[in-house]
Every structure is written in C-alpha cells, then in structure tokens.
Amino acid sequence: MSSAPTTRRRSVLIGVLFAIAVVVVVIDQATKQIAIVLLEGRPAIPVLGELAGFTFYRNPGAAFGMGENATWLFAVIAVAVFVGILIAMRRLGSRIWAWGLGLLLGGLTGNLIDRLFRPPGFMHGAVVDFIDLNFFICNVADIAISAAAVLIVLATLRGIGLDGSRDGDRRESNDLDAKEQV
C-alpha cells in the first residue's frame, strides 16, 4: 500500500497551510499596527511584573537585534524560504507538516512585509517588535516561527515525513525495492 497522499488530501492540506499562513499574517500585521499606535514613543507596560509586558522596538536585525546592517540579507533569505515552502508543499501529506509550514510561511511573511515596506525603506525596513518577554522582545510572526520550529522538530522526531509517510514505511519500501533489484 502506498503512503503517498492523494491529490484531494494534498489539496486540503495545502489549503490548511495557506489558511494558517493568512491568519498569522493578518494577526501579526494588525497587532503591529496597534503597537505602533499605542506603544511607539511610550514607556514599557509591564503585564506580569518584569516577566512579560509590552515594549515598542523597531528591530533592524534578526533575533536579539543581531545583524542590523544586513537587513536586506534577511529579506532575501525569507524569500528563499518562502519559495522553498512553495516547492515542498507539492509533496505535502501530513497535518503536522501543514501546520508547521503554515506557521512558518505566515511568520516569515509577516516579518518580510516589515522588511520590505516599513521605515527606513525597501529591503531595509525594521521589524516591529512589541511583546517583551524579559530576555527578548518579539512579535506574533516570531511566535509563529518558533511554534513552526517546534512542530517540525516533533514531526521529525516522530518519524513523520513531509509526505505523511513514517520512518518504518520508508524503510519497508526501501527494503522491498532492494529485494526486487536482487
């Protein structure tokens, strides 16, 4: 029995992937606009003492503000990952991978929009961060990217392939192929 996903199942999973991505982008961009209006130029707002709160920050770099002179490079990398997801989704056959790639696509698109269209200019825009978790400041897109990483690692640890096959299924298939060649 083939573990390859049917065309209908793949279409549904691709729909899930894009729906998740769109929801992430909409929430990310909406919360960033709210943060700009309510937080920019104002002091930090503690929510859980010093543990968490809201602090407005325009991040010109990557995580922890690293690489602020290479903003254009992060935009190029985001576009490459975006294209990679579009290519990979042709093999999509797993719900956990659909969720993981959807969160990743939405998160990287949310931050890419900032890099392309926010000040100081195209390909050099600073990402709007406002969720202060004491040791770093992030946004909804960053949270989606982190959640995507967790899901993709879980899928990998559970032996679930992008196409929905399991490690055992792939080993069996490879063993059968080897026997047929003998």
C-alpha positions as CSV (number, residue, x, y, z in Angstrom):
1,M,0.0,0.0,0.0
2,S,1.3,3.4,-1.0
3,S,1.7,6.1,1.7
4,A,1.7,8.8,-0.9
5,P,-1.1,11.3,-0.2
6,T,-4.0,11.5,-2.6
7,T,-4.4,14.6,-4.7
8,R,-7.6,15.6,-2.7
9,R,-5.8,15.1,0.7
10,R,-2.8,17.2,-0.6
11,S,-5.2,19.9,-1.8
12,V,-6.9,20.0,1.7
13,L,-3.5,20.2,3.5
14,I,-2.3,22.9,1.2
15,G,-5.5,24.8,1.9
16,V,-4.8,24.4,5.7
17,L,-1.2,25.6,5.2
18,F,-2.3,28.7,3.4
19,A,-5.2,29.4,5.8
20,I,-2.9,29.2,8.7
21,A,-0.3,31.5,7.0
22,V,-3.0,34.1,6.1
23,V,-4.3,34.1,9.7
24,V,-0.8,34.6,11.1
25,V,0.0,37.4,8.7
26,V,-3.3,39.2,9.4
27,I,-2.9,38.9,13.2
28,D,0.8,39.8,13.0
29,Q,0.2,42.9,10.9
30,A,-2.9,44.0,12.9
31,T,-1.1,43.7,16.2
32,K,2.0,45.6,14.8
33,Q,-0.3,48.5,13.7
34,I,-1.9,48.5,17.2
35,A,1.6,48.5,18.8
36,I,2.7,51.4,16.6
37,V,-0.4,53.5,17.6
38,L,-0.5,52.6,21.3
39,L,3.1,51.9,22.2
40,E,5.6,53.8,20.0
41,G,7.3,56.6,21.9
42,R,5.8,55.5,25.2
43,P,7.3,53.7,28.2
44,A,7.1,49.9,28.6
45,I,3.9,48.5,30.0
46,P,4.5,45.6,32.5
47,V,1.9,42.9,32.4
48,L,3.4,40.1,34.5
49,G,5.8,42.2,36.6
50,E,9.2,42.1,35.0
51,L,8.5,38.7,33.4
52,A,6.4,40.0,30.4
53,G,4.8,43.1,29.1
54,F,4.8,45.4,26.1
55,T,7.7,47.4,24.9
56,F,7.9,49.0,21.4
57,Y,11.0,48.3,19.4
58,R,11.9,48.6,15.7
59,N,14.3,45.8,15.1
60,P,16.6,46.4,12.2
61,G,18.3,43.0,12.6
62,A,17.5,39.4,13.3
63,A,16.8,37.7,16.7
64,F,18.2,39.7,19.6
65,G,19.0,42.6,17.2
66,M,21.9,40.8,15.6
67,G,22.9,41.7,12.0
68,E,21.3,45.1,11.8
69,N,23.5,46.0,8.9
70,A,22.3,43.0,6.9
71,T,18.5,43.6,6.9
72,W,18.4,43.1,3.1
73,L,20.0,39.7,3.6
74,F,17.2,38.6,5.9
75,A,14.7,39.7,3.3
76,V,16.5,37.6,0.7
77,I,16.6,34.6,3.0
78,A,12.9,35.0,3.8
79,V,12.1,35.0,0.1
80,A,14.2,31.9,-0.4
81,V,12.4,30.1,2.4
82,F,9.1,31.2,1.0
83,V,10.0,29.7,-2.4
84,G,11.2,26.5,-0.6
85,I,7.9,26.1,1.2
86,L,6.0,26.5,-2.1
87,I,8.2,23.8,-3.7
88,A,8.0,21.5,-0.6
89,M,4.2,21.7,-0.4
90,R,3.9,19.7,-3.6
91,R,4.8,16.7,-1.5
92,L,2.7,17.6,1.5
93,G,0.8,14.7,3.0
94,S,0.9,15.4,6.8
95,R,-1.3,17.6,9.0
96,I,1.6,18.4,11.4
97,W,3.8,19.5,8.5
98,A,0.9,21.5,7.0
99,W,0.6,23.3,10.4
100,G,4.3,23.7,10.8
101,L,4.9,25.1,7.2
102,G,1.8,27.3,7.5
103,L,3.0,28.9,10.7
104,L,6.5,29.3,9.2
105,L,5.1,30.8,6.0
106,G,2.9,33.2,7.9
107,G,5.6,34.2,10.3
108,L,8.3,34.8,7.7
109,T,5.8,36.7,5.5
110,G,4.7,38.9,8.4
111,N,8.3,39.9,9.1
112,L,9.1,40.1,5.4
113,I,6.3,42.7,4.9
114,D,8.1,44.8,7.6
115,R,11.5,44.4,5.9
116,L,10.0,45.4,2.6
117,F,7.6,48.2,3.5
118,R,8.5,49.8,6.9
119,P,11.0,52.6,7.5
120,P,13.8,53.2,6.8
121,G,13.0,51.8,3.3
122,F,12.5,48.9,0.9
123,M,14.6,45.8,1.8
124,H,15.9,47.7,4.9
125,G,12.7,48.0,7.0
126,A,12.9,47.4,10.7
127,V,10.6,44.7,12.1
128,V,8.1,45.9,14.7
129,D,8.6,44.0,17.9
130,F,6.4,44.7,21.0
131,I,5.9,41.6,23.1
132,D,8.6,41.9,25.9
133,L,9.5,38.6,27.4
134,N,12.2,40.0,29.6
135,F,15.1,38.3,27.8
136,F,13.9,39.4,24.3
137,I,11.2,41.4,22.5
138,C,9.3,39.7,19.7
139,N,6.0,39.8,17.7
140,V,3.3,37.4,16.6
141,A,5.3,36.4,13.5
142,D,8.3,35.4,15.7
143,I,6.0,33.3,17.9
144,A,4.6,31.6,14.8
145,I,8.1,30.9,13.5
146,S,9.1,29.4,16.9
147,A,5.9,27.3,17.0
148,A,6.6,26.1,13.5
149,A,10.1,25.0,14.6
150,V,8.7,23.0,17.5
151,L,6.1,21.3,15.2
152,I,8.7,20.5,12.6
153,V,11.1,19.0,15.2
154,L,8.2,17.0,16.7
155,A,7.3,15.6,13.3
156,T,10.9,14.7,12.6
157,L,11.4,13.1,16.0
158,R,8.2,11.1,15.5
159,G,9.5,10.0,12.1
160,I,6.8,11.7,10.1
161,G,7.9,12.7,6.6
162,L,6.6,15.7,4.7
163,D,4.6,13.4,2.5
164,G,3.0,11.8,5.6
165,S,5.0,8.6,5.5
166,R,6.5,7.2,8.6
167,D,10.2,6.1,9.0
168,G,9.1,2.5,9.2
169,D,7.0,2.8,6.0
170,R,10.1,4.3,4.2
171,R,12.4,1.5,5.5
172,E,9.9,-1.1,4.4
173,S,9.6,0.4,1.0
174,N,13.4,0.7,0.6
175,D,13.8,-3.0,1.7
176,L,11.2,-4.1,-0.9
177,D,12.9,-2.1,-3.6
178,A,16.3,-3.7,-2.7
179,K,14.8,-7.2,-2.8
180,E,13.2,-6.5,-6.1
181,Q,16.5,-5.5,-7.6
182,V,18.2,-8.7,-6.5
